[in-house]
Amino acid sequence: MAEKPSNTQSSDEIDLGQLFKMIGNGFNRLFRAFLRFFLYLKKNLIVLIVLVIVGLAAGIGLKYFISDQLKTEVIVKPNFDSKDYLYNVVDEIEANLAVKDTTFFRELGIVVSELKSLKIEIEPIEDVKEDENLEEDLKYLEILQNFSDDSFISDVVKTEILKKSGLNHRITIYYKNALAGREATRKLIEYINANEYFNELKEIYNENALQKIERNQELIRQIDLLVSGYTQNLTESNTVEQGTVVLENEKSLEIPSLLGLKNALLKEIERKRLEIAEQKEVIKIISFGKNQKVRAPIYTQGIMLIPFVLLVLFFLVSIIKYLNVKASEMES
């Protein structure tokens, strides 16, 4: 019975010894693997240096031989519900670029030799804040809609709806030649804004706004005359009660109401003037950007990309050769 504990202790010592031996063998294998990799690098050092130099030279050469692509970004806002027209006319220009319709672009005054590099895109500019406040805006418009019988409130509702539904859009035009591409961009924007139907709408909208301003200004002049008459009657002590004045054979006037109406008319005049300023063009140009460089994808990551690719390919070829040798040894 006394021999069992000694046998157990001896077995534990053997297990620990085997464990330490396995750990030592693992470190030896790791060291040998590192040594082999070091010898591999030493053996192929010249080849690796040549690959790095060739890759760097190729990267620098591409930077000079591949010309930069340029672009201009134009931020626009379609007026008079012309968003569909805007996207359709951009699609039309894209289609003419795809088939190299020289007649179409020559009529626009665009240099035909630039068509190879010319490209146009359009995308909406989303406003995250607008999405977050959408529910509150809808509630506000619903409240205003309850007073739609009032022409002034109706104009406010219409203006607010147009503001909430009118997103800005980004038109991006790509080209190679800075001067010719810039001129082509201007010609294309002019063509987009040359639609006869929407230009007629623009004239009508702006004419109506000007007439509304004139009518409001006339009403303001009349209110000023009434208030002036009220002041004059006060000085002559002909007032009936505070805040009212009675003209001959006329009902009493509410001066605070007149002043409130005048303020409302002034605000409407301001809004109409703002509408005219925003609706000078069918497609309002918010921002006409400058020339921007667009790097070619092959060297957007810098001149180190090509050397890295060459080194990876070299290591892959070496691994395949090593596996091929091992496979041949197993077959033999």
HELIX and SHEET records of a PDB file:
HELIX    1   1 GLU A    3  LYS A   43  1                                  41    
HELIX    2   2 LEU A   45  PHE A   65  1                                  21    
HELIX    3   3 LYS A   83  ALA A   98  1                                  16    
HELIX    4   4 THR A  102  GLU A  107  1                                   6    
HELIX    5   5 VAL A  112  GLU A  114  5                                   3    
HELIX    6   6 VAL A  128  GLU A  132  1                                   5    
HELIX    7   7 LEU A  134  GLN A  145  1                                  12    
HELIX    8   8 SER A  151  SER A  165  1                                  15    
HELIX    9   9 ALA A  178  ILE A  192  1                                  15    
HELIX   10  10 GLU A  196  THR A  235  1                                  40    
HELIX   11  11 ILE A  255  GLU A  278  1                                  24    
HELIX   12  12 PRO A  297  TYR A  299  5                                   3    
HELIX   13  13 LEU A  305  GLU A  331  1                                  27    
SHEET    1   A 4 LYS A 119  ILE A 125  0                                        
SHEET    2   A 4 ASN A 168  TYR A 175 -1                                        
SHEET    3   A 4 GLN A  69  PRO A  78 -1                                        
SHEET    4   A 4 ILE A 283  PHE A 288 -1                                        
SHEET    1   B 4 LYS A 119  ILE A 125  0                                        
SHEET    2   B 4 ASN A 168  TYR A 175 -1                                        
SHEET    3   B 4 GLN A  69  PRO A  78 -1                                        
SHEET    4   B 4 GLN A 292  VAL A 294 -1                                        
SHEET    1   C 2 THR A 244  VAL A 246  0                                        
SHEET    2   C 2 SER A 252  GLU A 254 -1                                        
END                                                                             
